[in-house]
Amino acid sequence: MGARSNATEENGYNEYDEEHAFDHPALHEPQPWIWVPRDPLGLSGLLVGELTSAGVEASDVGAVMNEKGVVDVSRGPPDEEWKGGHDH
């Protein structure tokens, strides 16, 4: 998984495009994070840990689910810049 090259060959494709022409984009393009709300049982922490250890970006920061299943979101997604205050 390398950086995309801007060097264009005669046919209009660069080496990166040629190398990944038949790959699914999820194999070589950046993917969005998995964002799960924290929950009273702590299952989100387990899920985030498993996903992270498998190489998947994941977080439970900024979203909390209460015992009735209602989710309170206190910030933007974890893969976006946040300037709105403290994370909790």
C-alpha positions as CSV (number, residue, x, y, z in Angstrom):
1,M,0.0,0.0,0.0
2,G,2.0,3.0,-1.2
3,A,1.5,6.6,-1.9
4,R,-0.2,7.5,-5.1
5,S,2.2,8.7,-7.8
6,N,1.4,11.6,-10.0
7,A,3.8,10.4,-12.8
8,T,1.6,9.7,-15.8
9,E,2.6,7.2,-18.4
10,E,1.8,7.4,-22.1
11,N,-1.6,5.6,-21.7
12,G,-2.8,8.1,-19.1
13,Y,-2.4,5.8,-16.1
14,N,0.3,6.0,-13.5
15,E,2.1,3.0,-11.9
16,Y,-0.1,3.1,-8.8
17,D,-3.3,2.9,-10.9
18,E,-1.9,0.1,-13.0
19,E,-0.9,-1.8,-9.9
20,H,-4.4,-1.5,-8.2
21,A,-6.6,-1.6,-11.4
22,F,-8.5,-4.7,-10.3
23,D,-8.3,-4.3,-6.5
24,H,-11.2,-3.3,-4.4
25,P,-10.6,0.3,-3.2
26,A,-10.9,-0.8,0.5
27,L,-7.6,-2.7,0.0
28,H,-5.5,0.4,-0.9
29,E,-7.5,3.6,-0.2
30,P,-7.9,5.2,3.2
31,Q,-11.1,4.0,4.9
32,P,-13.3,5.9,7.4
33,W,-13.1,5.0,11.0
34,I,-15.6,2.8,12.8
35,W,-17.3,5.0,15.4
36,V,-19.3,3.2,18.1
37,P,-20.9,4.9,21.1
38,R,-19.7,4.1,24.6
39,D,-22.2,1.9,26.5
40,P,-23.0,1.2,30.1
41,L,-21.7,-2.4,29.8
42,G,-18.3,-1.4,28.3
43,L,-18.8,-3.5,25.2
44,S,-17.7,-0.5,23.0
45,G,-14.3,-0.7,24.6
46,L,-14.0,-4.4,23.8
47,L,-15.1,-3.8,20.2
48,V,-12.8,-0.9,19.7
49,G,-9.9,-3.0,21.0
50,E,-10.6,-5.9,18.7
51,L,-11.0,-3.7,15.7
52,T,-7.8,-1.8,16.4
53,S,-5.8,-5.0,16.9
54,A,-7.1,-6.1,13.5
55,G,-5.8,-3.0,11.9
56,V,-9.2,-1.2,11.6
57,E,-9.3,2.4,12.9
58,A,-12.1,2.6,15.5
59,S,-13.1,4.8,18.4
60,D,-15.8,5.3,21.0
61,V,-14.9,8.9,21.9
62,G,-17.6,11.5,21.7
63,A,-20.7,9.3,21.6
64,V,-22.4,7.7,24.6
65,M,-25.4,5.4,24.7
66,N,-27.5,5.3,27.8
67,E,-29.3,2.2,29.2
68,K,-32.3,2.9,27.1
69,G,-30.3,2.9,23.9
70,V,-30.4,6.7,23.3
71,V,-27.1,8.0,21.9
72,D,-25.7,11.4,22.8
73,V,-23.1,12.7,20.4
74,S,-20.8,15.4,21.8
75,R,-18.3,15.9,19.0
76,G,-17.6,15.2,15.3
77,P,-16.4,11.8,14.1
78,P,-13.0,10.8,15.4
79,D,-11.3,10.9,12.0
80,E,-12.2,14.5,11.6
81,E,-10.4,17.4,13.2
82,W,-12.1,18.5,16.4
83,K,-11.7,22.0,17.9
84,G,-14.9,22.0,20.0
85,G,-13.5,21.3,23.4
86,H,-12.5,18.4,25.5
87,D,-13.2,14.8,24.5
88,H,-14.7,12.5,27.1
